Amino acid sequence: MALQRHYRRRHVRFLLERRTIRDRGNPMDVDDTVLFARYKFTRLTILFIVDIVTEKLDSALTKRSMALTPLHKVLVALRFFATGAHFRLIGESLGVSVATVCRCVFEVARALVRQAKKFIQFPREESTSSVKQGFYRISGFPNVIGAIDGTLIRIQAPVSNVNRKGFHSLNVQVHNTGRKYIVQDTVHKNIQR
């Protein structure tokens, strides 16, 4: 009986596929335009995101020898956020498993939500009363402190970079907080030239 167990263990060991270490390289070692096309953020913004979420990621908790770095985890998650592609496609393009993509997306999203209060803040009550009155006078909606909308402005451009609706456009956001209108060309704002 013991001899059979020993033989099975030894036989199974030979049948198991040896683990290979993947060279993940540096996914940020590409041109800025390619980096922006893949992740929808500039190099500096990606490094800023890595900096603010590193402490919240579970990298230090793993006992694996080839754990993903916080940079790789953020890039995996940003690739999913930018494209919405299936985990399998993202995993194949970045050299990680489907389960790893799932964990990275969850961890990075959770870390970003934990940091949200630092970046998303509503105005104090003192400054909102005049804004509320202005919106009520204009539209009759009570207790409104701001409005946001976006639009796609059709442009002529080369054959590449067609939007999801099938034409070339600028992605523009308009923010209204009382009497101030802020118009942003979101693509131009995020691309460093």
N, C-alpha and C positions, 0 to 999 in steps of 0.2 A: 504494500500500500504506500509506504513512504517512498519507495523507489519509483512508483508511478507518478506521484506528485512531483518528485524531483525532475523526472523526465519531462513531464508536462511543462513545468516552469522553464526548464532549459529550452525546450522546443518552442514555447511561446516567445521567449526572448529573441530567438532567431527570426521568428515570423514578424515581430513588431518592426515597423518602419522606423529607422533611426531619425531622430529629430535633427532637422537642419536649421541652422541659424541664418535668418534672412538678413541681408544687408539692406536696411531701410534707407540708408543714405541721408541726405538732407533734402526734404521735399521743398524747402524754400530756396534751394539753389537753382532757381529759374529766373527768367526775366520778369520784371515788375508787371508787365501787361499780362503775361501768362499766369502769374500768381493772382492777380486781381480777377482774371477770368475764371480761375478754379475756385477761389474762396470768397470772392466779392468783398475783400478787404485789402488794404495796402499792407506792405511789409511792416511798417511801423505800428499800424493798428493791430495786426496779428500779434506782434511782440507785446503790445500793451495788454491785450486780452490774456496772453499767456502769463504775464506778470501778475495780473489781478486774480487769476484763478488757480495759480500753482499751489498755494497753501491749502486750497479747498479740495484738490484732487486726491485720489486715493493711491497715488504712486508709491508712497512710502510704505503702504500697508501690504503690498504684494511680496510674496516670497519667491517670485520667479527671477531667474537670472537675466532674462532679456525683456524686462518690462518696458512698456512704451514710456517715453519721456513726456512731460507735460506739453511740450511743443507738438509732438506727434498726436497726442490725444486731442488737443485743441484743433489741429488741422483736420483730423478725421471728422470731428463734430462740425466744424465750419464747412467742410465739403458736403456733409449731409444737409446742413441748414441752407447752403447756397443752391444746391441742386434738387434736393428732395428725392434723390435717386435711391434705388434699393440698396440695402446694406451690402448685398453680395457684390454689386458693381463698385461701391466705394471701397470695400475690402480688397477687391482684386486690383484696383488702381493704386492703392496705397500699401499693398503687401501685408494685410492683416486679415484675420478671420471675421466671419459675420458676427460671431459672439463678441469679439473685441470691438467692432464698430458699434454694436448695440450698447456695450458698457461705456465706451467713450462718449457717445451722444448723451447718454443719461448723466454721466458724471459731470461733463462740461456744462450741460444745461442746468443741472442742480447748482453747480458752482456759480454760474452767471446769475441765477435767480437769487442766490444768497448775497450777491454784490449789488443787486438792483437798487436798493435804497440809497446807495452812494451816488447813483447817476440819475435816477428817476425821482423827481421831487415835485410835489404840487406846491403852488404858491401859498403863502400864509393867508389867513383870513382877512387881515387888514388890507392887503393889496387886491383881494379878489372882489370886494364889494362893488367897486366902481365898474369892474369888468362885467360882473353879473348884471348890473343895472343897464349897461350899454347893450348887451346881448338881448335883454328883455325888451328894451325899447325897439330894437331893430326887428326882432323875430317873434317876440311873445313867449319865448322859452324861458322858464325860470331856472335859476341856479346853474347857468352855463358859464364856465370860466375859460373856454377855449374851443376851437374847432380845427380840424385837420382834414385835408383831402389831398388827393394826388391825381395826376393825369399823365397820359403819355402824349407827347407832342411829336407828331410825325415829322421826320427829317429825311433828306436824301443822303444816302451813305453807300459804301461799298456793299457787296453781296453778303459779307459776314456780319455778325452781330445783329441778327433779326430778333425782335422781341417775341414773347409768347403769343402775340396776336397776329404775327406774320408780317409786320412791317418794322422799319427802323424808327426809333423814337428816343427822346430824352425822357428820363424818369424824373418828374418834377413833383415836389411836395410843397404845399402851401399851409403854413401854420398861422392861425389868427388868435392872438391873445388881446382882446379888446381892440384898440386902434392900431396895433402894430401888425403888419403882415410880413411874414418872413417867407420868401420864395427861395427854394433850394433846388438846384440841379443836382440830384443825389449822386449821379455818376461822376460828374465833374468834381464834386466836392471830395470824393473818395479816391480819385486817381491823382497821384503826384506826377507831375510832368517835369 
